[in-house]
Amino acid sequence: MSDINWNELPTSFNLYLTLKGHYYLNELINRFLYYDLIFQDTPIFDINYFNSLKEDFPKSNSEGVRNLEFRKGFVKLFFEYLKTMESKQPNQVQKIYGKVLGNIISNIYEEMERI
């Protein structure tokens, strides 16, 4: 059965984590560079955030290098968008999975301070 056909989330299901998933969950999910890159593949459904992110996206110089401080600021704005979208998740989803961005954001901000 496809998730498209669900009227509500199942209360029991089996999850299997691949090696790639393990790497994402234990390494990439807490790395600044991951969010610096995934923005480019993430649909932005809020027009105000879309315009802000589009305007603030750090441009590359003639050698293809993007300013690190602008990249950090951009990732912070991207997290604001993600938090907004997380808060719009149905209550049933939040009840099962909780809000996951809080810990991730604090870990990313700590990493950005070290960079």
N, C-alpha and C positions, 0 to 999 in steps of 0.2 A: 504494500500500500504506500502511496506517495504522501508526503506531508501536505500536499495541496488538498487532499481529501479529508484531512483531519478537521473535525469540528472543535476538538479540544486536545490538549497535549496528552499523550498517554502517561499513565501513572507508573508504569513499569516498562522498561526496555533495556536492551543490552547495548553497551557501548564498547567498542574495541579501539584501542589506541595503536596506531601504526608507529614505527620508528620515526617516521617523518613527523607525525602528530606529537610524539614525545619531545622531539627537538623543538617544535613550535611552542609547546606548552611549558617546557622547562628552560628554554634558552631565549628564543626570539621574542616571546610575549613580553619580556621585561627588558628589551633592548631598544634604545632610542633609534638606532638605524633601521629597525623593522618598521616603525611608524613613519619614519622619514620617507620610506619607500612605498608602503602600502597605500598611502593616501592616493597615489596616482591610479590605483585600481579600485578605489572605493567610491560607489555612487553617493552623491550628496543630494539629499532630497529636500533640503531647506534652501530656498532661493537666497535668503540673506547670508547664510553661511557659505553657500556656493560662491556668491560674489565676493565675500570677504576672503575666502580661501584662494580664489582665483587671483585677486588683487595682491595678496600677501605672499603668494608662492615665490620662494627665493629664486631669482634668475641666475643662470650661470654666467661667469665671465667668459672672455674670449678663449680661455683654456679649458672650459667646461667645469670650473670649480664654483660651488655655491657657498656663500658666506655662512659659516657655522652658526653664528648668533642669530641670523635670520632664519636658518633652518630650525633652531630650537624654538624660536617664537612661533614659527609656523606650526610645529608639532603641538605646542600648547593650544593654539587655536583649533587645531584638528581634534584634540581631546575635548575641548569645550563642545564641539559639534557631537562627538561620540557620546558624551554625557547626556546631552539633550536627547539624542536618539534612544539611549538606554532608558531614560525616564519615561519615554513614550511606549515602552514595551508593555504588553498586556500584563495585568496583575498576576495571572496564572504563570506566565513566564518568569516574572520577577520572584514569585513565591518558590518556584522550583530551583532556579539558578541564582537568585539573588542579584545584587549589583556587583559586577566584577571589576569595573573600571577603577574603583577607589584604590585598591592595592597596586594595580598596574601603574596608575598615574604616579603614585608616590615613588615607586621603584624607578620609573623613567625619569622623574624630576631629580632624584638622587644621582642617577647616572649622568644626566645633563650637567649637573654641578661639577662632576668629576672631569668631564670632557673639557 
